[in-house]
Amino acid sequence: MKFLPYTAIDGIPTFPDSFILGLFERMQEEGLVETVFYDGRIKTAEDFLRMMKGMNQLWVVKFNGEIAGFFWLNNFDMRKAEFHFCFFDNLRGTDALEAGRKITGMLINMKDLAGFPLYDLLYGMTEVTNEPARYWCESLGYQHFGVIPAALWNARLQKSVPAHYWYVERGKWNG
């Protein structure tokens, strides 16, 4: 399993725009867009590309030599960030749990150039109706902050819905 960052080295992106657009197209093929981008703000591959070129840190997941998904951080504030995941059909079950453990460990243990931890806290949320995501978070040992009513906008339903809030604290996660 490999995690490949989407970044620029000396001004050259590690992935061309067509590759990032292809990630979104794969999400569409697998019916994942409304689950991952439930608020409706990201509707097209071009929206996705613009978002990932913004204030996001994106990594691509390779599993058994194939692209198997991606994850990203955003909403950075001091030493915390919000995390998001999207795994494709070729990364499910125990393999997805193993990927989650490795990804979470990598992110929560990242250090800056001086050797100081970048993040003390990673957090995220899942719609309460997204049972696979809830199971995955619980199985990974993420801490459950609680359910917040009307925390997420669901564009398909055209209403706010409750969400589980999850977090991982550096030094306290034992995944």
Secondary structure, DSSP 8 states (H G I E B T S, - for coil): -EEEEE-EETTEESS-HHHHHHHHHHHHHTT-HHHHTTTSS--SHHHHHHHHHSS-EEEEEEETTEEEEEEEEEEEETTEEEEEEEE-TTS-HHHHHHHHHHHHHHHHT-B-TTS-BS-SEEEEEEETT-HHHHHHHHHTT-EEEEEEEEEEEETTTTEEEEEEEEEEETTT---
